[in-house]
């Protein structure tokens, strides 16, 4: 399918003076739609609104966004829905316009063809050389400034891995190149707290909430690289693919363990 693009609800282009183009002054959400419905739409909009609050960008109406998405998604099959909100056009220079006139961009595109083996047999990861810069003011939100992830993906070219492992400037584990990471040891889960950098993914939140509901201790805290070598299980999460077990990490082999399988089964991913 061809990608459908709408700018403020219209099939038109983005103003060249938009601050999203010039400065990455905005946020985005990437969502999975099935048969016309977004999974965990409220959680995506919660995060979008939190990001808008922190960047002082007026958030779009939930009802408007919901109507627009549901009106454009096909009623059959799966698609990827991306929503971008920028501060809108402005004059040259960093000072933001007051008041802002936000731009809303909606894209609906073809679903990626994820192999069944990624769920059944797991994926490979490799630690990236690039370190994520630390900025608590931007930590957790899905802002448009993603050049670090682009550079990390460049590192992975030609590598037989599906995700890169990214550390922060302090040397702690942060996330995957397009995912959040969890470790399991002794039946307990941990994931990086992401108070200095990184994105607090919607699927990360779902996995934490689901694990706790199932009686699994799950904490958000600093995770050091040595813990990955001691972990019984490692898995990554993302709102599109859900949960992938990690079975190769920097050459080390890991099993698809019971905690990962339980979460996958509970949330309906793969053949677990």
ABEGO torsion letter per residue (X at the ends): XBBBBBBGGBBBBBBAABAAAAAGBEBBBBBBBBGGBBBGAAAAAAAAAAAAAAAGBBBBBAAAAAAAAAAABBABEBBBBBBBBBAEBBBBEABBBOBBBBBBBBBBBBBBBBBAAAAAAEBBBBBBABBBBBBAAABGBBBABAAAAAAAAAAABGBBBABBBBBBAAGBBABBAABBBBBBBGGBBBBBAGAABEBBBAAAAAAAAAAAAAGBBBBBBBBBAAAAAABABBBBBBAAAEBBBBABBGGBBBBBBAAAAAAAAAAGBEAX
